[in-house]
């Protein structure tokens, strides 16, 4: 069973490992130099300062999500945990906290784009580069009010 909680001081190394493993499994478009630079930013600046929600199973972190208000800044699930509904639970948690959600997804991360579309996010725009100006296009997406379904 998955439990979602806020991160604490002792979580940084476990979250960094999840980030690293997940990016290596899904971001084959990153250059080695960019990976090293981004990893340093994530480990030294992002993880210690961001509001992070952790998915925990049997006392072990299996995924995490960072948020700024209603924007999902990051969502990473350990590769050996993909397909188990953890991402869906994290989105439901974010939805309960913030209602309408936004996210920016690397266009080249086809799995992530597909996941967010499956979750009901729709594309609202595109940027030709990432936030640091690197040549990794971003798809801007939004999850708004959902209509009731008959299923």
SULWO-V132147 format. One record per residue. N is the residue number from 1. NEAR is the number of other ideal C-beta (glycine too) atoms within 12 Angstrom. Layout:
n=N near=NEAR
n=N near=NEAR
//
This chain:
n=1 near=13
n=2 near=28
n=3 near=20
n=4 near=29
n=5 near=20
n=6 near=22
n=7 near=31
n=8 near=17
n=9 near=13
n=10 near=12
n=11 near=27
n=12 near=25
n=13 near=17
n=14 near=28
n=15 near=38
n=16 near=28
n=17 near=26
n=18 near=40
n=19 near=38
n=20 near=26
n=21 near=24
n=22 near=33
n=23 near=32
n=24 near=20
n=25 near=21
n=26 near=30
n=27 near=31
n=28 near=17
n=29 near=22
n=30 near=24
n=31 near=15
n=32 near=14
n=33 near=11
n=34 near=24
n=35 near=22
n=36 near=15
n=37 near=18
n=38 near=29
n=39 near=25
n=40 near=17
n=41 near=23
n=42 near=31
n=43 near=24
n=44 near=14
n=45 near=16
n=46 near=26
n=47 near=34
n=48 near=21
n=49 near=17
n=50 near=27
n=51 near=23
n=52 near=38
n=53 near=36
n=54 near=38
n=55 near=39
n=56 near=29
n=57 near=22
n=58 near=11
n=59 near=13
n=60 near=19
n=61 near=38
n=62 near=34
n=63 near=43
n=64 near=43
n=65 near=42
n=66 near=31
n=67 near=29
n=68 near=21
n=69 near=15
n=70 near=19
n=71 near=25
n=72 near=39
n=73 near=27
n=74 near=37
n=75 near=41
n=76 near=43
n=77 near=37
n=78 near=32
n=79 near=23
n=80 near=17
n=81 near=28
n=82 near=24
n=83 near=14
n=84 near=19
n=85 near=21
n=86 near=35
n=87 near=37
n=88 near=26
n=89 near=28
n=90 near=39
n=91 near=33
n=92 near=23
n=93 near=27
n=94 near=37
n=95 near=26
n=96 near=15
n=97 near=22
n=98 near=24
n=99 near=15
n=100 near=22
n=101 near=36
n=102 near=29
n=103 near=41
n=104 near=32
n=105 near=36
n=106 near=34
n=107 near=27
n=108 near=22
n=109 near=28
n=110 near=17
n=111 near=27
n=112 near=33
n=113 near=26
n=114 near=18
n=115 near=30
n=116 near=34
n=117 near=19
n=118 near=18
n=119 near=28
n=120 near=23
n=121 near=31
n=122 near=22
n=123 near=22
n=124 near=20
n=125 near=17
n=126 near=18
n=127 near=22
n=128 near=13
n=129 near=16
n=130 near=27
n=131 near=18
n=132 near=13
n=133 near=12
n=134 near=23
n=135 near=17
n=136 near=28
n=137 near=23
n=138 near=28
n=139 near=30
n=140 near=26
n=141 near=34
n=142 near=27
n=143 near=29
n=144 near=17
n=145 near=12
n=146 near=17
n=147 near=8
n=148 near=6
n=149 near=6
n=150 near=4
n=151 near=4
//
